[in-house]
């Protein structure tokens, strides 16, 4: 009989690539994780991992077991959802990992709406960058993630996740008020017009950094990031100080005081935002009303424009 706890360990090691990282995610010691893997290999009767200088890799049998682990764990999520529905599931806590702009745009309004529609539902919020929230979800540190599409993000067919689109927002150009292009009469500016400029933006690894870099590369140049901050208010403040130019998601600019800057539209780059839960949990009676409300709020944002 295969212990499902060892299947969770198998998936954690496959996700993180090392025993040490998996142990941290599972709140276990590396020795305990290694023991669980050895016990699982004994149960299966085959080696599941090989080790090299960079960590561990799944063997062919390990890949087979991981596929089944994803199915089994998703079925356990469904079982928990059905039991919770049977016992009404009207009260409880849901932990949501979400990045700052989406907290303001959709999550906070959803929490307000749920006070009336689902008064027994308590939402605990963890501020997380758009790429970190998914790892928090998969490591069971969150029940729902609001995340951003990025290079290497799990796609819609990923067997570990159930995900659904919330909204897409364009990026706007933020320029110093005295920048020559800030006075242009054109309805929108081409990114190619900013070749050779000094740029301000998020750190590498932030999904927005990837979007900006890719958009500029499509326009024929690589942006020179002289200043980095993951806080868009700081980015805009630096633009206002004349330190460079920036691309900022439109919702991040909403209700922001913008001294010393001009905001202009540009065609192309978008930030695509989605909600995700562990596969099988999408019908859980605590998660379902939250997901439905998030989609309603996202729909009420209206057209954000296309640049």
N, C-alpha and C positions, 0 to 999 in steps of 0.2 A: 504494500500500500504506500503510495507516494504522499508525503506530507505537504499540504498546500503552503505551509509556511516556507518550506524549502523552495517551492516554485517562486514565491515572492523574492527570495534571496537570489535565485537564478536570474530573474528579470532585473533586479537591481544591479547585479554585477555586469550583466550584458549592457544595461543602460549607461553605467558609469565607467566601465572599462578597467577598473581596478578594484581589488578587494577592499583596500583602505577607503576609497571614496564610497563604495557601496555600504560599508560598515557605518560610515558617518551618516549616510542618508537613512539607514535602518535603525540608528541609535544602538548599534551593537559593537562589540570589539572585532577587529579584523580576525582574531583567532576564532571567535564564534561563527563568523561568516564562513571561514575556511572549513570549519567542522561541519557546518550545514551543507556545504557543497560536496564534501567528501561523503557525507551520509546520503545525499541525493544520488551521487554517482554509484554508491553501493546499491541503492534501491533500484536504479535503472540497469546496472550491470555494465555500464560503459563510461569512458571518460567523456566529460562534458566540456572541459576547458583545456587549453594549452597555455602555458605561460611563456612570456618573452620579456625583453627589457622594458617594454612600454606598458605591460600589464597582462591581462588575460584575454584570450580569444576563444570564441565558441568553436567546438569541433562540429562535424556534420551532425552527430547525434545531439549535441548541444543545441544546434539550430532547430532540430525537430522538436526537442523538448521545450524550447522557448516558444515556438508556435503554439504548442498545446497549452503551455503555461498561460499565454495570453488569452486563449479561449476559456480555460478553467477559471481564471481570475475574473474575466468579464462575466461569466455565468454566476460566480459568487456575488458580484455586484448586483446582478439582476435578482438573485434570490433575496438579498438584503432589501432591495427596493420593494419587492412583492410583499415580504413580511412586514415592512414598515407601512406599506399601503393597507395591508389587512388590519393592522393595529392602529389605523388612521394616520399616523405620522404627522399629526397636525402641529406638533411642537418639537423644537430642537434647534441645534446650531449648525450653521453651514459656514465653513471657512473659505473665503475667496481671495486668491492671489491676483492682483490687478495692478497695472501701471497708473501713474498719477492722473494723466489726462482722462483716461476712461473711468477712474473713480469719480471725477467731477462730472463727466458727460453722461454716463449711463448708470454706474453702480449706485452712487448716492441717491439719484432720483428713484431708482428701483427700490432701495431700502425704504424710502419715504412712502412709496406706493404700497409696499408689502405690509406696512403697519396697519393698513385697513384691510387688505385682501387676505393676508396670512399673518395675523397678529402673534401667533405662537412661534413664528420663524425668526430666529435671531441670526444675523449675518455678522461674522467676524472678518475684518478686512486686513489683509497683509499687503503693504505696498511693495510691489516687485516689478522690475523692468520686464518689458514685453517678451523677452526670451527666457527669463528666470522663472516665470510663473508656471510654465509647463513642467519643468523639472520638479518644482514644489508639488504640483499635482501628482506626478508619477511617483514621487517619494512619499505620498500620503500625508504631506504637510498641509495640503489644501484639498478641498472637495470640488472646487471649480476654479478654473483659470480663465482670465481674460487676457488674451495674448495678441501679438502682432506677427504677421507673416514675416519670416526672415529666411535667409539662406540656411538650409539645413533643418528648418522647422519640420516636425512630423506632418505628413500630409493627411488628407481626409480619409485615406484608406488605412492609416496606421491602426493595427489591431488593438493597441492599448487605449485608444482615445475615441470618444464621440465628440465631434466638433461641429459648430455651425457658425456661419458668418453673422456678424453684428452690423458693421458699417465700414465704409471706406472713406477716407478723408484725403483731400489733396494737400500738398505742401505749398506754402506761399514764400516768396522771396522777401527777406527783411534786409533793408539797405539803410546805411546812414542817410539822414535827411538831406545832406549836401552832396550825396553821390550823383554823378551825372545821369545815371539811369533812373534815379528816383524822380527826375523831372521829365521823363519821357512821356509823350502823349499816347504811346501805344497802349492798347487795352491789356496786353500781357507782354512779358519779356521772355526771350529765349534764354535758356541756360548758357548756350554757347556765347552769349554776349558777356558772360562773366569769366571767361577764360583769363587766367593770370591773376585773379583776385585772391586776397587772403580770406580764408574761410573760418567760420566758427561753428562748431557742432559737437554732437555727442562723441564719447570715446569709442574706439574700435571695439566691437563686440556688442554694442547697442544696436538693435535692429534698425533704428533710424539712421545710424552711421552707414549701414549697408545700403539703405534706400538712396541716401544722398549721393554716396560714392557711385553707385550704379547709374543713377540719373545723369550725373556729370560725365561719366564715361560714355554714356550713350550720346551725349552732346559733344563729345570729342576731346575731353580733357579730364585730368585727374585733379580733384580739389586739394588745395594745400591747406590742411587744417593746422593753423597756427595756435588756436585756442580751443580747448575742449571742456565741455561741461554737459552732464546729463540733465541739468536743470534748464528748461527752456526760458525761464525768466532771466537766468544768468546769461544765457546766449543772447537774448534780446538786449539786455543791458550793455553787453559788450559791443553789440552792433551800434547802439546809441552812442557809445563812447568813441566810435570811429575805428574800432579794432578790426573790422572786417565785415563780411556779408554772411548770410545764413539762409538755409531752407528750414522752415519750421512748420509742423503739422497745423492745419487751420484751426482745429479745436483747441490746441494749446495756446493760440493767440486770443481766443475768445475771452472777453472781459479782462484782458491784460492791459495795464497802463503802458503806453508805448511812446515814451518821450525820446525825441531825437532820432526817430526812425521813420522810414516809409515802407509800407507793405504793398507789394505788387504781386500779381498773379503770374504764374508760369505754367505752361502745359506739361503734363507728363506724370511726375512722381506722385504716388499715393501711398498711404499707410492703411493696410487692410487689417481689420481687427475682428477677432472671432472669440467665441466662448468654447471652452472644452471641459469635459468631465471624463472620468475613467469609463471606458466602454462597459456598458451594462448598467451604469448608474443613472442614465439619462431619464429613466422613469421614476426615480426615487421621489417620494411625495414631498420631501423637503427641497430637492433640487429642481423639480419640474416647475413649481410656481416661480422660482427665482429665474430660471432660464426663460420662461414665457414673458415675465415682466421685463427682463433685460432686452428681449427682442422688441417688445412694445415700445420701450423707451428709445431704443436705437432707431426704430422706425419713425418716431416723432421728431428726430433730429432734422428731418426734411432733407432736401437736396443740399449737399455741402459744396456743390459746384465741381467743376472739373479743371479749374486752373485757367 
